[in-house]
Amino acid sequence: MPSIEELYDQAYDLLCDGEADGAIKAYQAVLDIDPDYVDAVHDLAHAYADKDMLDEAIETAKRLIALTPDDAMGFTILSRFYQQKGMIPEAEAEAAKARVLDWKRELQEKKLGQG
């Protein structure tokens, strides 16, 4: 039986090859083993978006944010999916959250560099 990392790699290869249906199934298999596998959640959101399954992409991006609330990436992709769906106010709100997190990260990096 392949390891979870091997399953993830297979899913990623499918996504990169443009095989979103297979990638979705493969990412779901990874998440059946480890529901908190952040990279798989992130990539699953993209696979859904590639299939124009924007409701699923949005819900998966929200799941990513729940797992990594201090990382701007989840907010950034959620913003993009909202924009694709024509939900501009929601997209702008999520983009603003991502910018704030980036600013906080930059300030923290500057503090660490001065210490």
C-alpha positions in Angstrom: 0.0 0.0 0.0 1.4 3.4 -0.9 2.3 5.9 1.8 0.3 9.0 2.3 3.1 11.0 0.7 3.1 8.8 -2.3 -0.7 9.2 -2.6 -0.3 12.9 -2.4 2.4 12.9 -5.1 0.1 10.9 -7.4 -2.7 13.4 -6.8 -0.3 16.3 -7.5 0.9 14.7 -10.7 -2.7 14.2 -11.9 -3.5 17.9 -11.1 -0.4 19.1 -13.0 -1.3 16.9 -15.9 -4.7 18.5 -16.1 -6.6 15.5 -14.9 -8.7 17.3 -12.3 -11.2 14.4 -11.9 -8.5 11.9 -11.0 -6.8 14.5 -8.8 -10.0 15.2 -6.9 -10.4 11.5 -6.2 -6.8 11.1 -5.2 -6.8 14.1 -2.9 -9.9 12.8 -1.3 -8.1 9.5 -0.7 -5.3 11.4 1.0 -7.8 13.3 3.2 -9.6 10.1 4.1 -6.3 9.1 5.8 -5.4 12.5 7.2 -8.2 15.1 7.1 -5.7 17.8 8.1 -3.1 17.3 5.4 -2.8 21.0 4.5 -1.2 20.6 1.1 -3.9 18.2 0.0 -6.7 20.5 1.1 -5.0 23.4 -0.7 -4.5 21.4 -3.9 -8.0 19.9 -3.8 -9.4 23.5 -3.8 -7.5 24.2 -7.0 -8.7 20.9 -8.5 -12.3 21.9 -7.9 -11.7 25.3 -9.4 -10.1 23.7 -12.4 -13.4 21.8 -12.9 -15.3 25.1 -12.4 -16.8 23.5 -9.2 -16.5 26.9 -7.5 -18.9 26.1 -4.6 -16.7 23.1 -3.7 -13.5 25.2 -4.2 -14.8 27.9 -1.8 -15.8 25.4 0.9 -12.4 23.7 0.6 -10.6 27.0 0.8 -12.6 27.8 3.9 -11.4 24.4 5.3 -7.8 25.4 4.5 -8.3 28.7 6.4 -9.6 26.8 9.4 -6.4 24.6 9.3 -4.0 27.5 8.7 -5.7 30.7 10.0 -2.4 32.7 10.1 -1.4 31.9 6.5 -2.4 34.3 3.8 -2.6 31.6 1.1 -6.0 30.3 2.2 -7.5 33.8 2.1 -5.8 34.6 -1.2 -7.3 31.5 -3.0 -10.7 32.0 -1.4 -10.6 35.6 -2.7 -9.8 34.3 -6.2 -12.6 31.7 -6.1 -15.1 34.4 -5.0 -13.9 36.6 -7.8 -14.3 33.8 -10.3 -17.9 33.4 -9.1 -18.6 37.1 -9.4 -18.8 37.6 -5.6 -16.6 40.8 -5.7 -17.3 42.2 -2.2 -16.5 38.8 -0.7 -13.4 38.5 -2.8 -12.2 42.0 -1.7 -12.8 41.2 2.0 -10.8 38.0 1.8 -8.0 39.7 -0.2 -7.8 42.4 2.6 -7.5 39.6 5.2 -4.6 38.2 3.2 -2.9 41.6 3.0 -3.1 42.1 6.7 -1.6 38.7 7.4 1.2 39.4 4.9 1.9 42.7 6.7 2.0 41.0 10.1 4.4 38.4 8.7 6.7 41.1 7.3 6.7 43.0 10.6 7.5 39.8 12.5 10.4 39.1 10.0 11.8 42.6 10.5 11.6 42.2 14.3 13.4 38.9 14.1 16.1 40.4 11.9 16.8 43.2 14.4 17.0 41.0 17.4 
